[in-house]
Each structure stands twice: as C-alpha cells, then as structure tokens.
C-alpha cells in the first residue's frame, strides 16, 4: 500500500464520526456465487480529497483519488471491478462471509459525506423439501363424508406438521397456515390452496416446493378428469365379421328355401290348369299288300274317325274321342 493511501485511510477513520449525508440503507440479497454491482447515485462535487468504499465501516475496499489510479485494498484484491467515472464497484463471486454493510464515503477538507450504503446478505440455495402424509382418516355416513389428513413438510434439518379436514369436498387447515424459520434463515411453510396441500421451503434468493392433491387420499372427492379420453380396445377382425357372415348365411338359406317352395307351388298349379289339344285322326296308310302277317295275331286295331252323323247329346258324350274296340273271338280253323 502506498504511504499516502495509508495516511488517507487513517484520516478517514479519525473523522468517521463527522460523516454526513443520506443514512438510507439499501437491502440486497445475493445468491452465493453471484456478482453484485454497488452504484453511487449521489452527485459528487468537482473538488474532493478522495472517495472510499468500506466494508462494515472498518475494512477498506477501494479508494478513488482525483487524477490517480484507484487503489484496491488487500482484502479485495482480485475480487472487484470498478468504474472511475461514477465510482461504482462490482463485487465478484460473493460468499456468505461477504455479507455485511458496504458504504461509499466522500472525504473533503472539512467534512465527510456518505454517498451510498448497502446491506448485503449472501444466501445459498435452499435444500429440497418433501411433503409426506402421515395418516388418513375417512368417515362415510349418510349426508356427510369427512376425510382428515395429517401431513409433514420436512427439509434436511427442519420439519413442520399440519392437519387438514375435508367435509363434503370442502377442506380447511386446522389452526391456519403453518410456517417456521429454519436454522439457515429460510422459511418452511405448509398451506392449503384450493384442493392442493403445498409445502414450500424458501429464502430470498431461491425456493423449492412439494405438493399433493387431497383427492389422492380421499377417493370419494376425486373428480373425473376432463382430459382423460378412454382408449378404445382393438377388436379382432374376426369378431366383427363372423356375426355378419352368420347373418348373411342364414338370410341366404331362408331366401333359397322360400324361393324353392314358391317355385314348387307354381309348377303344380301349371300342371293342373293345362288343357291338352284334342288329337286328330290321320288316315292309315295301307300296306301295298294285304299281307297281315306282320300284325300280331292277338291284336286287332280299328281306326276311329270324326263323327259325321247326328250329334250325340253332350251329357252322354265323354270328353275323350277314343272308342272302345272289342277283340273278336279267335276262329277255331286257324
């Protein structure tokens, strides 16, 4: 450290009780490992001795002297970046030990003025949280169904329990919302939102949560899922076509049966209603010879022609025009 810088630092310590200016403190929470920029928003006059950033009022961070290169003090060497134009400082890779108050002070000949002040808290990310259901007590009765749940919200080092009571689909938390501060300064919170039990573990820079639905443990309150669409079960092709084939076969057999039956009746009616043509007698051709040897000795034929005489009464005339021919007695001379 240069001698004049050490002298300025000693003078600032001696005159710290004379500091004037804004006493407002800006609270900042930073996640472990992140960077933080500290700005100076106040106006700085043209003539001043120096501007210095301090940590917890005693540890120097950086000193700005007009016309000189800023000087980073040993505790923050390699850990900050700065701007000469507006005296802002960037703290890099903050750790939990860097939590504290950072203030920028301007030193003039007769007085000292505070330009900015920040209360910085560096926090690590919270641990995961788990919601477990310790007990379920369901009572089913006519006109009233109740379900009591006891749950535990727990982290690595802390836990909190609460009881929920649901009557006819309306749930409430006994004793109201429960919350508790953990040893690391985080908040453990369990509460009811609609039909969800939520367990939340959080601090100012991170949070984790776990939740569950009351209907998962009280089946009588479960509502149908509007997004659920039943998936059709595939049916084998034979199960579809076999009944159709059987019906078609039965229908074909019935049609064929009635068709044949109707056709048989039609043939019978046709035979019964048929009128045959009256046969006409034709002249018998005479053999060139009178030889009757070719005739059967036991057969005698007679040609019957149309009747040319007086008409025969219709009541005695048979429908057939055939005449009965009697066979003469065989001669004993033959």
Buried (B, 14 or more C-beta within 10 A) or exposed (E): EEEEBEEBBEBBEEBEEEBEBEEEEEEBBBBBEEEBEBBBEBEBEEEBBBBBBBBEEEBBBBBBBEEEEBBBBEEBEEBBEBBEEEBBBBBBEBEEEBBBEBBBBBBEEEEBBBBBBBBBBBBBBBBEBBBBBEEBEBEEEEEEBBBBBBBBBBBEEBBBEBBBBBEEBEBEBEEEEBEEEBEBEBBBBBBBEEBEBBBBBBBBBBBBBBEBBBBBBBEEBEEEEEEEEEEEEEEEEEEEEEEEEEEEEEEEEEEEEEEEEEEEEEEEEEEEEEEEEEEEEEEEEEEEEEEEEEEEEEEEEEEEEEEEEEEEEEEEEEEEBEEEEEEEEEEEEE
